[in-house]
Amino acid sequence: MISEDFEKRLRFLIEADKMKNVLRQTLIADGSRRETDAEHSWHFALMAMTLIDHAREKDKIDLDRVIKMALVHDLVEVYAGDTFCYDEKANLNKADREKAAADRLFGLLPEEQGKEYRSLWEEFDAKATPDAAYAAAIDRLQPLINNHLTDAHTWKKGRVRAEQVRERMEPVKEAMDGEAAALADWIIRQGIQKGHLI
């Protein structure tokens, strides 16, 4: 017989497995198909580990917490779905949809664990701590790179404006060093030159 806590954790993990079916707008780097939320979260975690030396406040960052944020930051999309970051209309009710999804999903866990995961998710969204600021920067940089490698697939599909992308990349400039910011700027300039950004 398993304990109630163990059963709750299993139920949560079975629900979290649905992330493997949540399709994002971003293509995987080879352009062959859309990326899933689970793949994005894994790549985000790997990038956070690999690029930590390029964080502005490296000495203040707890990489283990950043990796936890990578793993939980999009879990709510199991219920709320993926919202294209440049879709202004869909973003109007995103916060409400995601809050309801967080209540439902993190509520499956034993209370203390549910509070921990919810707290990490909220901290990530707020971007107010060094951990969350770095995590947000990586979360923005990952799809930017994939979009560049796939001939600006998401920008062309969404008729995205250059100023939207610049605004979206602000966390990269704030939380990462000049090399990461320069890469983001270069990709944006390439998008403009090739006519992929309005």
C-alpha positions, 0 to 999 in steps of 0.5 A, spaced: 500 500 500 502 506 498 502 513 502 497 518 500 503 523 499 506 518 494 500 517 490 499 525 490 506 525 487 505 520 482 498 523 480 502 530 479 507 526 475 502 523 470 499 530 469 506 533 468 507 528 462 502 531 458 508 537 457 510 532 452 504 534 448 504 541 448 506 544 442 510 551 442 510 555 436 518 555 436 521 549 431 526 545 434 533 547 431 533 543 425 526 545 423 523 539 422 517 540 427 515 544 433 518 543 439 514 541 445 514 544 452 518 538 455 523 539 450 524 547 451 524 546 459 530 541 458 533 545 453 532 551 458 535 547 464 541 545 459 543 552 457 542 555 464 548 550 466 552 551 460 551 559 460 552 560 467 559 564 466 555 569 462 550 571 467 551 578 470 550 576 477 553 569 477 556 570 484 549 571 486 545 565 482 543 559 485 544 554 479 540 549 482 534 553 483 534 556 476 534 549 474 528 547 478 525 554 475 526 551 468 523 545 470 517 548 473 516 554 469 511 552 463 508 546 467 501 550 467 501 550 460 499 542 461 492 546 462 493 553 460 496 551 453 502 555 450 501 562 448 505 565 443 509 571 446 507 575 440 500 574 440 497 580 444 490 578 444 492 571 447 496 574 452 490 579 455 487 573 459 494 569 459 495 570 467 488 568 469 489 562 465 495 560 468 493 562 475 487 557 474 492 552 471 497 553 477 492 552 482 489 545 479 496 542 478 500 544 484 494 543 488 495 535 486 502 535 490 502 534 498 501 541 500 509 543 502 511 541 495 506 544 492 507 550 495 515 550 493 513 549 486 508 554 486 513 559 489 518 557 484 513 558 478 511 565 481 518 567 482 520 566 475 514 570 473 516 576 477 523 576 475 525 580 481 531 575 484 538 574 481 535 567 480 529 569 476 532 574 472 537 569 469 532 564 468 528 569 464 534 571 460 535 564 458 528 562 457 528 568 452 534 566 449 533 559 447 527 560 442 531 566 439 536 562 437 532 556 435 528 561 431 534 564 427 536 557 426 529 555 422 529 561 418 525 566 422 519 561 422 515 564 428 517 571 426 514 570 419 508 566 421 506 571 427 508 578 423 512 580 428 515 587 429 522 588 431 521 592 437 517 587 440 523 582 439 527 587 442 522 588 448 522 581 449 530 580 449 530 586 455 531 580 460 537 578 456 541 584 456 539 585 464 541 579 466 547 576 462 553 579 459 555 583 453 556 577 449 549 574 450 546 581 449 550 582 442 548 575 440 541 577 441 542 584 437 545 580 431 539 576 430 535 581 431 539 585 426 539 579 421 531 578 422 531 586 419 536 585 414 532 579 411 525 582 411 523 577 417 521 582 422 517 588 420 
